[in-house]
């Protein structure tokens, strides 16, 4: 109670506006230790406030509400809106406000007292009598307001810390601003009571010290956030205000505790070092930006390089510029700054483009370690570094490692409530499962991704999720669900394209539209790709009309894209032309498959050939051929058409060429595509051998017939042979059945000639021969030998007419239907 009253500051020297002096000291301390040290001021002389006997118990507000007091609480105008900031936790290398000191911050030791003095002090006579103090209503209100203010400030600071950890720096700064306004209002109330010397001055000084440390802590945290957002001016302003508060407290401690004043002096020196570092970063900001510009220029140079040597040289220059950027970031921002992590990630990306996988992973893991230390495991920028590593593992085929890192990234994004990043990462994981043919898992993840996108405004990226979902359903043979998913993607893309076109018009008129979809999702090529996938789903569902309609629409778009590129490049080499040609070739190939299944073989052959020519032309404009497998598939389709047209030699020729393409591309023999093409090659060989076998058998039988012209077979012999042929058909031995029936026909012809020569009645024999020809035609049709089957049916019909005997109506109808079917297939 005997402490002197702190003099009121002048207008020039307010609580938050004192000029800063430059000091350097390596000793540091934690903010919580500062408060503990400052709060010990009055207890050094008279003991802690809790056990202080000179203060009577405080009455409640209800008991004391009638007391009068002249002190009024003075309100102040709110400060202008605070700027936005960055770091939640700091270390020695990134302007940490958490500092250490070597000396002990506990209460200073009391001077030594002799045993006699202690006994005298403890005697009842010498024991001081309590001097109860009764606070006024206004003092009670002020202390109650201080308590409430501290609780609210702690709440806002906790929210701000969580927001900053989750990457919501703007919201974090607003929360800190609310805490700052409450603290400043509390300071004004406390100062109003300190201006009047009262019986609780010591208590208000302690509150003043407490709230001062809190305000310094808030301003330092805001400085960290501003520095993270590269807003150096506001970061410096925040640190300066924190220093001004500590200077005011040094003034208070000069006459009370030189130890505490020295501690605060060291804290101020550390904060001044922070200001110096931020000013240095601001001073060289232009140099670091120029380093970024240099990297972008080299990147454009690498992208436009025509020859491999030029591209390699551009990448080396880009790598050198990125290394220089990282050196600058470390020099001016510190070893553990997020910008250093970004520079390391950039180095990793450049190494990845050059094929240096180990170097790329090392740089990206270094970036992740820096982000973890600087921002923690709840910040979206940390999750982004995990995504970079996961994508490298995924591209290298290390699926398990990729999925692990993707899952860690999902956990980070969930912790910061970033639904968009959660959804896109789940889609990436689903792609890995699609590649591993784990379609049930991919479908589950894609539905989860769509659910996460529901919390995102204008989620245009869901188009890709729907396309992946359609692909998964089609691989599961659920073509109806697949078509529905592709239709959902198509609708989103078309809506997005309308928004994109409107945004382009708005920009031409000087407006800046928002929520514009990315071009790669809504451009013509992407929409045509979705149309092709939708057509494929309908094709697999055997809905050929729907499939053909979507194929044709996609083909029109792709042809238009090819014409655009050719017109722009004026027939010169272009990297985009081969890509457009490949897209068109793929759609044409799908149309050829459809026509083949529909029986329109000539149209299918024309489209397979057109797709092959586009693939070959596209490869001719590439540095490395990439269409070998696609060319092989076009030849495979052409071989299938030749087989259906009984052109076995042509089919064998194109399938052998397809096999050579696969071998040139390095496809292993066990690959599905390779096995499929080899099977067709074997089928063509077998058909060709079978055809030659039949021709040889016919030639042999003709020779036998000529040698046995005089031998007249009996009807019993012919009937027995025909029964054997029927048994062979039932057993599935069509080749043997054909041989037997050919022999039967030869014998019947010999018998007819014999009867004709003798002048006997051959009506019955002609009728039976016509029936045998009909059976012979059915067996040939079963062998897919349509030409010979057609001839047998026609001969049977002619012989029925010549026999003079009216055949059964049922037999005649079946014969006519079989002949029409053969003619249709051949068309």
HUZIKA-V293464 format. One record per residue. N is the residue number from 1. RES is the residue in three letters. PHI is phi in whole degrees, 0 to 359 (NA if undefined). D_CENTER is the distance of its C-alpha to the mean C-alpha in Angstrom with 1 decimal. Layout:
N/RES/PHI/D_CENTER
N/RES/PHI/D_CENTER
//
This chain:
1/UNK/NA/66.3
2/UNK/266/68.2
3/UNK/295/65.1
4/UNK/293/65.6
5/UNK/284/63.7
6/UNK/294/60.8
7/UNK/297/62.0
8/UNK/290/60.0
9/UNK/287/57.9
10/UNK/280/58.8
11/UNK/294/56.8
12/UNK/286/56.0
13/UNK/243/54.9
14/UNK/274/52.7
15/UNK/292/50.5
16/UNK/244/47.3
17/UNK/224/48.7
18/UNK/261/50.4
19/UNK/293/50.1
20/UNK/256/48.5
21/UNK/254/50.2
22/UNK/275/48.6
23/UNK/221/48.9
24/UNK/229/47.4
25/UNK/203/47.3
26/UNK/274/45.0
27/UNK/283/45.8
28/UNK/225/43.2
29/UNK/213/43.0
30/UNK/272/40.7
31/UNK/301/41.0
32/UNK/296/42.1
33/UNK/290/44.9
34/UNK/299/46.0
35/UNK/297/46.5
36/UNK/297/48.3
37/UNK/290/50.6
38/UNK/289/51.3
39/UNK/287/52.1
40/UNK/271/54.9
41/UNK/302/57.0
42/UNK/285/59.6
43/UNK/289/59.5
44/UNK/297/60.9
45/UNK/263/64.3
46/UNK/242/64.5
47/UNK/88/62.1
48/UNK/293/58.9
49/UNK/296/58.8
50/UNK/295/58.2
51/UNK/259/61.5
52/UNK/287/63.5
53/UNK/277/66.8
54/UNK/283/67.9
55/UNK/251/65.4
56/UNK/285/66.4
57/UNK/302/63.9
58/UNK/280/62.1
59/UNK/288/63.1
60/UNK/287/60.5
61/UNK/294/59.7
62/UNK/293/61.7
63/UNK/284/64.8
64/UNK/250/64.6
65/UNK/290/63.5
66/UNK/273/67.1
67/UNK/292/67.4
68/UNK/251/67.4
69/UNK/208/65.9
70/UNK/272/65.9
71/UNK/284/62.5
72/UNK/242/59.8
73/UNK/273/56.1
74/UNK/266/55.1
75/UNK/267/51.7
76/UNK/229/49.9
77/UNK/286/47.7
78/UNK/289/43.9
79/UNK/291/42.4
80/UNK/299/40.1
81/UNK/303/36.5
82/UNK/286/35.0
83/UNK/277/32.3
84/UNK/257/28.9
85/UNK/226/28.3
86/UNK/219/26.1
87/UNK/275/27.0
88/UNK/271/27.6
89/UNK/237/29.0
90/UNK/232/30.7
91/UNK/238/32.5
92/UNK/299/35.2
93/UNK/269/33.1
94/UNK/228/31.3
95/UNK/62/34.2
96/UNK/294/34.6
97/UNK/273/36.9
98/UNK/279/37.2
99/UNK/238/40.2
100/UNK/244/42.7
101/UNK/228/46.5
102/UNK/272/49.0
103/UNK/278/51.7
104/UNK/283/51.9
105/UNK/263/51.1
106/UNK/286/53.2
107/UNK/302/56.4
108/UNK/298/59.1
109/UNK/292/61.8
110/UNK/287/65.0
111/UNK/296/68.2
112/UNK/295/70.4
113/UNK/237/73.1
114/UNK/288/76.2
115/UNK/297/77.1
116/UNK/295/80.0
117/UNK/295/78.0
118/UNK/296/75.5
119/UNK/296/78.4
120/UNK/294/79.9
121/UNK/290/76.6
122/UNK/274/76.2
123/UNK/290/79.7
124/UNK/302/80.0
125/UNK/292/82.3
126/UNK/271/79.9
127/UNK/290/76.8
128/UNK/292/75.4
129/UNK/278/75.6
130/UNK/297/72.4
131/UNK/241/72.0
132/UNK/300/69.9
133/UNK/241/67.8
134/UNK/254/67.0
135/UNK/289/63.9
136/UNK/277/64.2
137/UNK/298/62.1
138/UNK/296/60.2
139/UNK/295/59.5
140/UNK/300/58.2
141/UNK/299/56.0
142/UNK/297/54.6
143/UNK/294/53.9
144/UNK/292/52.3
145/UNK/296/50.1
146/UNK/297/49.2
147/UNK/297/48.1
148/UNK/296/46.0
149/UNK/297/44.5
150/UNK/297/43.5
151/UNK/296/41.8
152/UNK/295/39.9
153/UNK/297/39.0
154/UNK/299/37.7
155/UNK/297/35.6
156/UNK/297/34.1
157/UNK/294/33.5
158/UNK/297/31.7
159/UNK/296/29.4
160/UNK/296/28.9
161/UNK/298/28.1
162/UNK/296/25.4
163/UNK/297/23.9
164/UNK/295/23.9
165/UNK/294/22.3
166/UNK/265/19.4
167/UNK/85/18.9
168/UNK/261/21.1
169/UNK/296/23.7
170/UNK/298/25.2
171/UNK/294/26.0
172/UNK/298/27.2
173/UNK/296/29.7
174/UNK/296/31.0
175/UNK/294/31.6
176/UNK/297/33.4
177/UNK/297/35.4
178/UNK/298/36.6
179/UNK/296/37.7
180/UNK/295/39.4
181/UNK/296/41.3
182/UNK/298/42.6
183/UNK/296/43.6
184/UNK/292/45.5
185/UNK/297/47.3
186/UNK/295/48.3
187/UNK/299/49.6
188/UNK/296/51.8
189/UNK/297/53.3
190/UNK/295/54.1
191/UNK/295/55.6
192/UNK/298/57.8
193/UNK/282/59.3
194/UNK/289/59.7
195/UNK/292/61.7
196/UNK/249/64.4
197/UNK/292/65.8
198/UNK/227/65.7
199/UNK/280/66.1
200/UNK/241/62.2
201/UNK/301/61.4
202/UNK/299/60.2
203/UNK/297/57.7
204/UNK/290/56.3
205/UNK/297/56.0
206/UNK/296/53.9
207/UNK/299/51.6
208/UNK/298/51.5
209/UNK/296/50.4
210/UNK/297/47.8
211/UNK/291/46.2
212/UNK/296/46.4
213/UNK/296/44.3
214/UNK/297/41.7
215/UNK/296/41.6
216/UNK/297/41.3
217/UNK/298/38.4
218/UNK/299/36.6
219/UNK/295/37.3
220/UNK/292/36.1
221/UNK/297/32.8
222/UNK/297/32.4
223/UNK/299/33.2
224/UNK/297/30.4
225/UNK/293/27.9
226/UNK/298/29.5
227/UNK/293/29.3
228/UNK/296/25.6
229/UNK/274/25.2
230/UNK/63/27.6
231/UNK/263/30.3
232/UNK/292/33.1
233/UNK/299/36.1
234/UNK/288/35.2
235/UNK/297/34.3
236/UNK/297/37.8
237/UNK/300/39.4
238/UNK/295/38.0
239/UNK/295/39.2
240/UNK/298/42.6
241/UNK/294/43.1
242/UNK/299/42.4
243/UNK/296/45.0
244/UNK/298/47.5
245/UNK/294/47.3
246/UNK/296/47.9
247/UNK/296/50.9
248/UNK/298/52.5
249/UNK/288/52.3
250/UNK/298/53.9
251/UNK/302/56.7
252/UNK/294/57.2
253/UNK/275/57.2
254/UNK/303/59.6
255/UNK/263/62.6
256/UNK/239/61.2
257/UNK/207/59.1
258/UNK/295/58.9
259/UNK/295/56.5
260/UNK/293/53.9
261/UNK/298/54.5
262/UNK/294/53.8
263/UNK/298/50.6
264/UNK/295/49.3
265/UNK/298/50.5
266/UNK/291/48.2
267/UNK/298/45.2
268/UNK/297/46.0
269/UNK/298/46.2
270/UNK/296/42.7
271/UNK/293/41.3
272/UNK/294/43.2
273/UNK/295/41.5
274/UNK/298/38.2
275/UNK/301/39.4
276/UNK/298/40.5
277/UNK/292/37.2
278/UNK/294/35.3
279/UNK/297/38.0
280/UNK/294/37.6
281/UNK/296/33.8
282/UNK/295/34.6
283/UNK/296/37.3
284/UNK/257/35.1
285/UNK/296/32.0
286/UNK/297/33.0
287/UNK/297/33.1
288/UNK/291/29.6
289/UNK/295/28.3
290/UNK/295/30.3
291/UNK/297/28.6
292/UNK/297/25.2
293/UNK/298/26.9
294/UNK/297/28.2
295/UNK/296/24.8
296/UNK/297/23.6
297/UNK/296/26.8
298/UNK/294/26.5
299/UNK/295/22.9
300/UNK/297/24.3
301/UNK/296/27.2
302/UNK/294/25.1
303/UNK/291/23.2
304/UNK/264/26.6
305/UNK/293/28.4
306/UNK/272/30.3
307/UNK/251/31.5
308/UNK/296/29.8
309/UNK/297/32.3
310/UNK/297/31.3
311/UNK/295/27.6
312/UNK/298/28.4
313/UNK/296/30.7
314/UNK/295/28.2
315/UNK/294/25.6
316/UNK/296/28.5
317/UNK/295/29.4
318/UNK/296/25.8
319/UNK/296/25.8
320/UNK/297/29.2
321/UNK/294/28.2
322/UNK/292/25.1
323/UNK/296/27.5
324/UNK/296/30.0
325/UNK/298/27.5
326/UNK/296/26.7
327/UNK/299/30.5
328/UNK/295/31.0
329/UNK/296/28.3
330/UNK/294/30.0
331/UNK/294/33.4
332/UNK/258/33.0
333/UNK/246/30.3
334/UNK/104/30.9
335/UNK/294/29.4
336/UNK/245/27.0
337/UNK/269/25.7
338/UNK/303/21.9
339/UNK/295/22.7
340/UNK/293/23.9
341/UNK/297/20.5
342/UNK/297/18.8
343/UNK/295/21.5
344/UNK/295/20.9
345/UNK/298/17.2
346/UNK/297/18.4
347/UNK/299/21.0
348/UNK/296/18.5
349/UNK/295/16.5
350/UNK/294/19.9
351/UNK/297/21.0
352/UNK/294/18.1
353/UNK/297/19.0
354/UNK/273/22.5
355/UNK/88/21.7
356/UNK/270/22.7
357/UNK/295/20.2
358/UNK/297/22.4
359/UNK/295/22.9
360/UNK/298/19.2
361/UNK/296/18.5
362/UNK/299/21.6
363/UNK/294/20.7
364/UNK/290/17.2
365/UNK/291/18.9
366/UNK/296/21.6
367/UNK/298/19.3
368/UNK/296/17.9
369/UNK/298/21.5
370/UNK/294/22.5
371/UNK/297/19.9
372/UNK/301/20.9
373/UNK/285/24.5
374/UNK/280/24.2
375/UNK/241/21.8
376/UNK/89/21.6
377/UNK/265/19.0
378/UNK/244/18.3
379/UNK/273/17.2
380/UNK/299/13.6
381/UNK/292/14.4
382/UNK/293/15.1
383/UNK/299/11.8
384/UNK/296/10.2
385/UNK/295/12.7
386/UNK/296/11.7
387/UNK/297/8.1
388/UNK/300/10.2
389/UNK/294/12.5
390/UNK/299/10.3
391/UNK/294/8.9
392/UNK/296/12.7
393/UNK/299/13.8
394/UNK/296/11.7
395/UNK/292/13.2
396/UNK/272/16.5
397/UNK/81/16.5
398/UNK/271/16.9
399/UNK/295/14.9
400/UNK/295/16.6
401/UNK/296/15.9
402/UNK/297/12.2
403/UNK/296/12.1
404/UNK/300/14.4
405/UNK/289/12.4
406/UNK/297/9.2
407/UNK/295/12.0
408/UNK/296/13.6
409/UNK/296/10.6
410/UNK/300/10.6
411/UNK/298/14.3
412/UNK/296/14.3
413/UNK/292/12.3
414/UNK/293/14.6
415/UNK/295/17.6
416/UNK/256/17.0
417/UNK/56/16.4
418/UNK/264/13.2
419/UNK/298/12.3
420/UNK/295/9.7
421/UNK/290/7.6
422/UNK/299/8.7
423/UNK/296/7.8
424/UNK/294/4.1
425/UNK/290/4.4
426/UNK/299/7.1
427/UNK/296/5.8
428/UNK/297/4.6
429/UNK/296/8.0
430/UNK/298/9.6
431/UNK/299/9.2
432/UNK/297/11.1
433/UNK/292/13.6
434/UNK/296/14.2
435/UNK/296/15.0
436/UNK/274/17.3
437/UNK/62/18.9
438/UNK/260/18.3
439/UNK/285/17.9
440/UNK/297/19.3
441/UNK/293/16.7
442/UNK/295/13.8
443/UNK/298/15.6
444/UNK/298/16.0
445/UNK/294/12.4
446/UNK/291/11.6
447/UNK/295/14.6
448/UNK/296/13.6
449/UNK/296/10.4
450/UNK/297/12.8
451/UNK/294/15.2
452/UNK/292/13.1
453/UNK/291/12.5
454/UNK/297/16.3
455/UNK/272/16.7
456/UNK/248/15.0
457/UNK/281/17.3
458/UNK/50/16.8
459/UNK/281/13.3
460/UNK/295/13.2
461/UNK/293/9.5
462/UNK/296/11.1
463/UNK/301/12.6
464/UNK/292/9.9
465/UNK/297/9.8
466/UNK/296/13.6
467/UNK/295/13.7
468/UNK/296/12.1
469/UNK/295/14.4
470/UNK/298/17.3
471/UNK/297/16.8
472/UNK/296/17.0
473/UNK/296/20.0
474/UNK/295/21.7
475/UNK/293/21.4
476/UNK/272/23.1
477/UNK/67/25.8
478/UNK/263/25.1
479/UNK/289/25.3
480/UNK/295/26.3
481/UNK/295/23.1
482/UNK/296/21.1
483/UNK/297/23.1
484/UNK/297/22.5
485/UNK/294/18.7
486/UNK/296/18.9
487/UNK/294/21.4
488/UNK/299/19.2
489/UNK/297/16.5
490/UNK/296/19.5
491/UNK/296/21.0
492/UNK/297/18.0
493/UNK/295/17.8
494/UNK/292/21.6
495/UNK/298/21.7
496/UNK/297/19.1
497/UNK/294/21.2
498/UNK/297/24.3
499/UNK/295/22.8
500/UNK/296/21.7
501/UNK/297/25.2
502/UNK/295/26.8
503/UNK/294/24.9
504/UNK/298/26.1
505/UNK/296/29.6
506/UNK/296/29.4
507/UNK/295/28.5
508/UNK/296/31.4
509/UNK/266/33.6
510/UNK/87/32.5
511/UNK/265/30.2
512/UNK/239/26.7
513/UNK/290/24.7
514/UNK/247/21.9
515/UNK/56/18.7
516/UNK/279/18.6
517/UNK/291/15.8
518/UNK/294/14.0
519/UNK/296/16.3
520/UNK/294/14.1
521/UNK/268/13.5
522/UNK/238/17.2
523/UNK/285/19.2
524/UNK/299/21.9
525/UNK/297/20.3
526/UNK/292/17.2
527/UNK/296/19.6
528/UNK/296/21.9
529/UNK/296/19.3
530/UNK/294/18.7
531/UNK/299/22.5
532/UNK/297/23.0
533/UNK/297/20.7
534/UNK/295/22.7
535/UNK/299/25.9
536/UNK/296/25.0
537/UNK/298/24.6
538/UNK/292/28.0
539/UNK/298/29.5
540/UNK/293/28.7
541/UNK/276/30.2
542/UNK/66/33.3
543/UNK/258/33.1
544/UNK/292/34.0
545/UNK/295/35.0
546/UNK/297/31.8
547/UNK/298/29.8
548/UNK/296/32.2
549/UNK/297/31.8
550/UNK/289/28.0
551/UNK/299/28.4
552/UNK/296/31.0
553/UNK/297/29.0
554/UNK/295/26.1
555/UNK/295/28.7
556/UNK/299/30.3
557/UNK/295/27.1
558/UNK/296/26.4
559/UNK/297/30.0
560/UNK/295/29.9
561/UNK/295/26.9
562/UNK/297/28.9
563/UNK/297/32.0
564/UNK/299/30.2
565/UNK/295/29.0
566/UNK/297/32.5
567/UNK/293/34.2
568/UNK/292/32.2
569/UNK/277/32.6
570/UNK/54/36.2
571/UNK/69/36.0
572/UNK/274/34.8
573/UNK/293/32.1
574/UNK/216/28.6
575/UNK/288/25.2
576/UNK/275/24.0
577/UNK/296/27.0
578/UNK/301/26.2
579/UNK/296/22.7
580/UNK/295/24.3
581/UNK/294/27.1
582/UNK/296/24.8
583/UNK/298/23.1
584/UNK/295/26.7
585/UNK/298/28.0
586/UNK/295/25.4
587/UNK/294/26.5
588/UNK/296/30.1
589/UNK/299/29.8
590/UNK/297/28.6
591/UNK/296/31.6
592/UNK/297/33.9
593/UNK/301/32.8
594/UNK/296/33.6
595/UNK/296/37.0
596/UNK/297/37.8
597/UNK/293/37.3
598/UNK/278/39.4
599/UNK/89/42.2
600/UNK/270/42.2
601/UNK/289/42.3
602/UNK/297/43.6
603/UNK/295/40.7
604/UNK/298/38.2
605/UNK/298/39.9
606/UNK/297/39.7
607/UNK/287/35.9
608/UNK/300/35.2
609/UNK/294/37.2
610/UNK/296/35.6
611/UNK/298/32.1
612/UNK/297/33.5
613/UNK/296/35.0
614/UNK/295/31.8
615/UNK/295/30.0
616/UNK/295/32.9
617/UNK/294/33.1
618/UNK/296/29.4
619/UNK/295/29.8
620/UNK/294/32.9
621/UNK/256/30.9
622/UNK/247/28.4
623/UNK/292/29.0
624/UNK/234/28.1
625/UNK/291/28.6
626/UNK/233/25.5
627/UNK/254/27.0
628/UNK/301/29.5
629/UNK/294/28.0
630/UNK/295/27.7
631/UNK/296/31.3
632/UNK/298/32.4
633/UNK/291/30.9
634/UNK/296/32.8
635/UNK/296/36.0
636/UNK/299/35.3
637/UNK/295/35.4
638/UNK/296/38.5
639/UNK/296/40.2
640/UNK/295/39.6
641/UNK/295/41.3
642/UNK/300/44.2
643/UNK/299/44.6
644/UNK/292/44.9
645/UNK/266/47.5
646/UNK/61/49.4
647/UNK/259/48.9
648/UNK/288/48.4
649/UNK/295/49.2
650/UNK/296/46.7
651/UNK/297/44.0
652/UNK/296/44.8
653/UNK/296/44.6
654/UNK/287/41.1
655/UNK/290/39.6
656/UNK/296/41.1
657/UNK/294/39.5
658/UNK/298/36.1
659/UNK/298/36.7
660/UNK/295/37.5
661/UNK/297/34.2
662/UNK/298/32.3
663/UNK/294/34.5
664/UNK/293/34.0
665/UNK/280/30.2
666/UNK/84/30.6
667/UNK/286/29.5
668/UNK/293/31.1
669/UNK/300/33.8
670/UNK/277/32.1
671/UNK/295/29.0
672/UNK/300/28.8
673/UNK/295/29.2
674/UNK/299/32.1
675/UNK/298/33.8
676/UNK/298/33.6
677/UNK/292/35.2
678/UNK/297/37.8
679/UNK/298/38.8
680/UNK/292/39.4
681/UNK/298/41.4
682/UNK/296/43.5
683/UNK/296/44.0
684/UNK/296/45.3
685/UNK/297/47.6
686/UNK/296/49.0
687/UNK/297/49.6
688/UNK/295/51.3
689/UNK/295/53.5
690/UNK/294/54.3
691/UNK/297/55.4
692/UNK/295/57.6
693/UNK/296/59.0
694/UNK/295/60.0
695/UNK/298/61.5
696/UNK/294/63.5
697/UNK/296/64.6
698/UNK/296/65.8
699/UNK/294/67.6
700/UNK/295/69.3
701/UNK/293/70.3
702/UNK/295/71.7
703/UNK/294/73.8
704/UNK/295/74.9
705/UNK/299/75.9
706/UNK/295/77.9
707/UNK/282/79.7
708/UNK/239/80.6
709/UNK/295/81.6
710/UNK/280/84.9
711/UNK/278/83.5
712/UNK/258/83.1
713/UNK/287/80.6
714/UNK/268/81.5
715/UNK/295/79.5
716/UNK/296/79.1
717/UNK/296/77.5
718/UNK/294/75.1
719/UNK/296/74.2
720/UNK/297/73.6
721/UNK/295/71.3
722/UNK/292/69.4
723/UNK/295/68.9
724/UNK/298/67.5
725/UNK/296/65.0
726/UNK/298/64.0
727/UNK/296/63.5
728/UNK/297/61.3
729/UNK/296/59.1
730/UNK/297/58.7
731/UNK/279/57.7
732/UNK/84/55.1
733/UNK/271/57.0
734/UNK/291/56.8
735/UNK/298/57.9
736/UNK/294/61.1
737/UNK/296/61.6
738/UNK/297/61.4
739/UNK/299/64.0
740/UNK/295/66.3
741/UNK/293/66.1
742/UNK/299/66.7
743/UNK/294/69.9
744/UNK/299/70.9
745/UNK/297/70.6
746/UNK/297/72.7
747/UNK/294/75.4
748/UNK/294/75.5
749/UNK/297/76.0
750/UNK/298/78.8
751/UNK/294/80.4
752/UNK/296/80.1
753/UNK/299/81.8
754/UNK/295/84.5
755/UNK/294/85.2
756/UNK/296/85.3
757/UNK/293/87.7
758/UNK/275/90.0
759/UNK/78/89.7
760/UNK/281/88.4
761/UNK/285/86.2
762/UNK/248/82.5
763/UNK/300/81.0
764/UNK/296/79.7
765/UNK/294/78.4
766/UNK/296/76.4
767/UNK/298/74.8
768/UNK/295/73.8
769/UNK/295/72.5
770/UNK/298/70.3
771/UNK/296/68.8
772/UNK/295/68.1
773/UNK/299/66.4
774/UNK/297/64.2
775/UNK/298/63.2
776/UNK/300/62.7
777/UNK/297/60.3
778/UNK/298/58.2
779/UNK/295/57.8
780/UNK/297/56.8
781/UNK/295/54.3
782/UNK/297/52.8
783/UNK/276/52.4
784/UNK/65/50.6
785/UNK/268/53.6
786/UNK/290/53.8
787/UNK/296/56.3
788/UNK/293/58.9
789/UNK/296/58.2
790/UNK/299/58.9
791/UNK/297/62.1
792/UNK/295/63.2
793/UNK/297/62.6
794/UNK/294/64.5
795/UNK/297/67.4
796/UNK/296/67.6
797/UNK/296/67.8
798/UNK/295/70.6
799/UNK/291/72.5
800/UNK/300/72.4
801/UNK/294/74.1
802/UNK/289/76.7
803/UNK/293/77.6
804/UNK/79/79.2
805/UNK/253/77.9
806/UNK/284/75.5
807/UNK/286/72.5
808/UNK/301/70.8
809/UNK/299/68.7
810/UNK/297/65.8
811/UNK/296/66.0
812/UNK/295/66.2
813/UNK/296/63.2
814/UNK/295/61.0
815/UNK/296/62.2
816/UNK/296/61.3
817/UNK/297/57.9
818/UNK/296/57.1
819/UNK/294/58.2
820/UNK/296/56.1
821/UNK/297/53.0
822/UNK/295/53.7
823/UNK/297/54.1
824/UNK/296/50.9
825/UNK/295/48.9
826/UNK/290/50.5
827/UNK/291/49.6
//
